[in-house]
């Protein structure tokens, strides 16, 4: 029963944070949408405050994403297949349904810098989010390094630099989709189904060819 109510609070907070912004969101609106008493949201069994609620949402996203990626790529052998699967999982987690889209907006727009957080417990939770983000980057770096060692990927650039190009390209493609979904752009010139094709082409051409002269 408690787990079900907590999930309702998280789902309600994701939607309201996404629509109104974290600073404008009111706890009574979240509790009303979740169909729980306002006092229950901030309690020892739920969340300390609104910031704790936000951090819990973002941390859950990164942990679930990394766990899903780890499970999926453990079944694959080729570095290129691993990279494509990671991008596929990430795209799906951000656009699978309306809740995913709301969650993507919260993760992208609302996270505070760690130095602005005063409470020790919440500061530690914010560090965990940074650690999960770094875990994904390290996973990408490791796969690129693996491909460089076995001769599948170009090794004239560092794995981190190449990862950053892929990461940045994917982020910008996804940003265009979010603009379209949110109604801020009627037409962006490409569809969601093209993103895997673009990234596969980029992985093949950028990582696969040699840039050494």
C-alpha positions in Angstrom: 0.0 0.0 0.0 2.8 2.4 1.0 4.8 1.6 -2.1 1.8 2.3 -4.3 1.1 5.7 -2.7 4.8 6.6 -3.0 4.7 5.8 -6.7 1.6 7.9 -7.2 3.5 10.8 -5.5 6.5 10.4 -7.8 4.3 10.2 -10.9 2.4 13.3 -9.9 5.5 15.2 -9.1 7.1 14.3 -12.4 4.1 15.7 -14.3 3.7 18.9 -12.2 7.5 19.6 -12.2 7.6 19.2 -16.0 4.5 21.4 -16.6 5.1 24.1 -14.0 8.8 24.0 -13.3 10.3 22.9 -10.0 10.2 26.3 -8.3 6.6 26.9 -9.1 5.3 23.5 -8.2 3.2 23.3 -5.1 3.2 20.3 -2.8 -0.6 20.5 -2.3 -1.1 20.1 -6.1 1.2 17.1 -6.1 -0.6 15.5 -3.2 -4.0 16.2 -4.8 -3.0 14.6 -8.1 -1.5 11.6 -6.2 -4.6 11.3 -4.1 -2.7 11.3 -0.8 -2.7 13.7 2.2 -0.2 16.6 1.9 1.4 15.7 5.2 2.2 12.3 4.0 4.4 13.5 1.1 6.9 15.0 3.6 7.2 12.3 6.1 10.0 9.8 7.3 8.6 7.1 5.0 8.4 9.4 1.9 10.4 12.6 1.3 12.1 15.2 3.5 11.0 18.1 1.3 10.4 19.2 -2.3 14.1 19.1 -3.1 14.3 15.5 -1.8 11.4 14.6 -4.0 13.1 16.1 -7.1 16.5 14.4 -6.3 14.7 11.1 -5.8 13.1 11.3 -9.2 16.3 12.1 -11.0 18.4 9.5 -9.2 15.8 6.8 -9.9 16.0 7.7 -13.6 19.8 7.4 -13.8 19.9 4.2 -11.7 17.2 2.5 -13.8 18.9 3.7 -17.1 22.3 2.4 -16.0 21.0 -0.9 -14.7 19.1 -1.5 -18.0 22.1 -0.6 -20.1 24.4 -2.9 -18.0 22.0 -5.8 -18.5 21.5 -5.3 -22.2 25.1 -4.8 -23.3 26.3 -7.8 -21.3 24.7 -9.9 -24.0 26.5 -8.2 -26.9 30.0 -8.7 -28.2 30.6 -6.0 -30.8 31.4 -2.5 -29.5 29.4 -0.9 -32.3 26.3 -3.0 -31.3 26.8 -2.0 -27.6 26.9 1.7 -28.5 23.8 1.5 -30.7 22.0 -0.4 -27.9 22.8 2.2 -25.3 21.5 5.0 -27.5 18.4 2.9 -28.2 17.7 2.3 -24.5 18.3 5.9 -23.7 16.0 7.2 -26.4 13.3 4.7 -25.4 13.5 5.7 -21.7 13.0 9.4 -22.7 10.2 9.1 -25.2 8.4 5.8 -24.6 5.2 7.5 -23.3 3.9 10.7 -21.8 5.4 10.0 -18.4 8.8 9.4 -20.0 8.6 12.8 -21.8 7.7 14.5 -18.5 10.6 12.7 -16.8 13.1 13.8 -19.5 12.1 17.4 -19.0 12.5 17.2 -15.3 15.9 15.5 -15.6 17.1 18.1 -18.1 15.7 21.3 -16.7 15.4 21.1 -12.9 18.5 19.7 -11.2 20.2 22.1 -8.9 24.0 22.5 -8.6 25.4 20.6 -5.6 26.9 23.7 -4.0 23.4 25.2 -3.6 22.3 22.3 -1.5 22.8 22.8 2.3 21.5 19.6 3.9 24.1 16.8 4.1 21.8 14.0 3.2 20.5 15.7 0.1 24.0 16.7 -0.9 24.9 13.1 -0.8 21.9 12.2 -2.9 23.0 14.8 -5.5 26.5 13.3 -5.6 24.9 9.9 -6.3 23.2 11.5 -9.3 26.6 12.8 -10.5 28.1 9.4 -10.0 25.4 7.7 -12.0 25.9 10.2 -14.8 29.6 9.6 -14.8 29.0 5.8 -14.8 27.2 6.1 -18.1 30.1 8.2 -19.6 32.6 5.7 -18.3 30.6 2.9 -19.9 30.7 4.7 -23.2 34.4 5.4 -22.9 35.1 1.7 -22.0 33.2 0.5 -25.1 35.1 2.9 -27.4 38.4 1.9 -25.9 37.5 -1.7 -26.4 36.8 -1.0 -30.1 40.1 0.9 -30.4 42.1 -2.0 -28.9 40.6 -4.7 -31.2 41.0 -2.5 -34.3 37.3 -1.8 -34.8 37.4 1.9 -34.0 39.9 4.6 -34.9 42.5 5.2 -32.2 43.9 8.6 -33.3 41.6 10.4 -30.8 40.9 9.8 -27.2 37.9 7.7 -26.3 36.5 10.5 -24.2 36.7 13.0 -27.0 34.9 10.7 -29.4 32.3 9.9 -26.8 31.6 13.6 -26.3 30.9 14.0 -30.0 28.5 11.1 -30.0 26.9 12.2 -26.7 26.5 15.8 -28.0 25.0 14.7 -31.3 22.4 12.5 -29.6 21.5 15.1 -27.1 20.9 17.7 -29.8 18.8 15.3 -31.8 16.7 14.5 -28.8 16.3 18.2 -27.9 14.7 18.7 -31.3 12.2 16.0 -30.6 11.4 17.5 -27.2 10.8 20.9 -28.8 8.3 19.3 -31.2 6.6 17.3 -28.5 6.2 20.4 -26.3 4.7 22.4 -29.2 7.6 24.9 -29.2 8.5 23.8 -32.8 5.9 22.6 -35.3 8.5 21.1 -37.6 12.1 20.2 -36.9 12.9 18.5 -40.3 13.3 14.9 -38.9 11.4 12.4 -36.9 12.1 10.3 -33.9 12.6 7.2 -36.0 15.5 8.8 -37.8 17.6 9.2 -34.6 18.9 5.6 -34.5 19.8 5.7 -38.2 21.7 9.0 -37.8 23.6 7.7 -34.7 24.4 4.4 -36.4 25.8 6.2 -39.4 27.8 8.6 -37.1 29.2 5.7 -35.1 30.2 3.8 -38.3 31.8 6.8 -40.0 33.3 8.7 -37.1 34.5 5.9 -34.9 35.2 3.5 -37.6 37.4 5.4 -40.0 41.0 6.5 -39.4 41.8 10.2 -39.1 45.6 9.8 -39.0 47.5 11.2 -41.9 
